[in-house]
Amino acid sequence: MRPSPLWFETTYRCPSCGAPLVYIEKGGAAVLKCQACGGSVWTELREAGRFVVGGRLEWRRFMEFLYAAYAYRLAMKA
């Protein structure tokens, strides 16, 4: 039996449309996605290892990394 994906709405907003972004963990990937306009960015979950300090994930830094990648991707599309 496969585990259910982790999914939650974040406090981050899509720079394009202003809708809240959702975080999804599924199949070894972490995804930040806008359900309103469809923009998204993903990384392999093992990338989160870069944000582990003293055996604990620095969640805020990891989310800032994903959001920066999301904003950059949108800017490159413009």
PyMOL commands that set and color helices and strands:
alter all, ss='L'
color gray80, all
select helices_A, chain A and resi 45-51+59-77
alter helices_A, ss='H'
color red, helices_A
select strands_A, chain A and resi 6-13+20-26+29-34+40-44+52-53+56-57
alter strands_A, ss='S'
color yellow, strands_A
deselect
rebuild
show_as cartoon
